[in-house]
Amino acid sequence: MWRGPQCEQLNALPTHENHGFTMENYNKQNNTQHNAWGATVMKDEKQGLYHMYVSVFWNATVWTWYKSSVIVHAVSDKPSGPFKFQKVLLNGTGNKLDFDATAVHNPHLVRLNTGKFLLFYIGLNCLEWPDKQCEGHQSIGLLYSDSVGGPWQRHGPVLRPSEEYTWESGVVANPAVIVQPDDSLWLYYRGHRDKGVGVAIAQSWRGPYIRHGYANRSIIDGPHVLEDMFVWKCPLTHTYHMLCHTQMHGWIKVGGHGYSVDGLQWHLAEEQDHPLSSPTIEAAASTTKRRKREDPVPVFSYTTVIWTKETRKGNKSPLKKYHRRERPYLVLDWKTGFPIWFFTAVQLRASRVGTLSPIQRTFTTRVIATQVVNHAPPAVACVENLATDPSSCGT
C-alpha cells in the first residue's frame, strides 16, 4: 500500500469524478444545498453492497457544521461508488439535555469479531452552548446494530470531556477505533483546537472507556495541528498506523502518517525519517515549495488529486486542485486487513456571491475515493525494513 524508496507515500491510483459521494443530484432534484464531508464505508459480506455513512451539512456549508451536520446513509454495489443517497440516518435529538441535541458529525464504522457493528460519532448541543460556543463542547456517541445496513440503536455518549484531562479543553472528537482480537476497543480521539490525540480503552463495546496516558498532555503532543485520524493495525507487523490531517509551523498542511509499536507511544513521520524520499506528483504540486526538512512527509496532498484521463475534460494536467482535502478514511479488506480504498473529504475552491465577505463565500464539499494498490512488488527498502521498521507495512 506504500510507494517510494522508503514506503513513505500512500500508493493510491488516479481517481474518477464519479467515485465517492456527492449530494449534487439530490440538490438539483429538491432545490437544496446539502454538502457532504467525511465518510466511513464497509461491505455487507452477505449482500455484497457497500454501505457509507457520511456527514452532510443540511442546507448549509462547512462554516456552520457545528449546528447543521447530520449523518446520511448511502449505498453502492462497488467500493468506488458512486454511492446513492438512501436516507438521513441520524440527526440531533432536539432535547437540550442530550449531548447530541443539535448536530451529529464524523461517523466512524467498525465491526467486532462477533459480527456486531458499531458506529461512533461526534455530538454537539448548541441549545446549551449557543452558536459557535458549542464547537468547544463535543462528546463521542455510539450506535450499534447486528447488520452494517442497520437498523441502528443509540447507546448514548461513550466519552465526554474530562476536567481532569486538561489538554482536552472541553472537546473529545474525531473518533478512530481499533478492534483488538479479543473485541476490546481502542478509541483514539483529539482534543480542542486540534491539539493532541488521546486514547480510551474499553473491554466491552458498551464501556466504560478508560483513558490512558497523562492528564496534562496527550499521547501525541507537539506543535502540530493534528486531527481527522484514521488508525489501523498492520496485519504483517502488528504495528499501529495513523493517517491524519496535520499542519506544521502554523501554515503548512499535509496528510500525515504516524506509527507506533504498542499503540500508546506514537511517532509522526517527518522528512528525516525517509532521507531518500521524494513527494509524489500530487504532493509535490501543492507542498514542495514551502516544505522544510522537519515537515511531515505528505502521505497524501492537502489540495491536489490525480484524476484519470477520462475525467480531465480537455485539461492536459492530471491534477485537480481543491481548496482543501481532509478526513482520511481507509476501507480495509475484511479477510486480509489491508487497505483497499482511500476516502477523503474535499472542498471546492470558493466562489463569490455578490458582495459577500470571504467568510460568507459559498463552498461545495464532497467525498472522493481512490483505490489503494496492495499487489505491486514492494520497493527493496520496504522488504529490508519490514521486520525492523515500524513505519513500514508491506507493499
Salt bridges, closest charged atoms under 4 A:
GLU17 OE1 - LYS313 NZ 3.26
GLU24 OE2 - LYS28 NZ 3.37
ASP100 OD2 - ARG154 NE 3.24
ASP131 OD1 - LYS67 NZ 3.55
GLU135 OE1 - LYS132 NZ 2.63
ASP146 OD1 - LYS116 NZ 2.96
GLU168 OE2 - ARG211 NE 2.65
ASP194 OD1 - ARG190 NE 3.18
GLU227 OE2 - HIS245 ND1 2.70
ASP228 OD1 - ARG327 NE 2.95
GLU270 OE2 - HIS224 NE2 3.89
GLU271 OE1 - ARG291 NH2 2.34
ASP273 OD2 - HIS267 NE2 3.08
GLU282 OE2 - ARG325 NH1 3.20
GLU294 OE2 - HIS249 NE2 3.74
ASP295 OD1 - HIS249 NE2 2.94
GLU326 OE1 - HIS245 ND1 3.87
GLU326 OE2 - ARG324 NH1 3.26
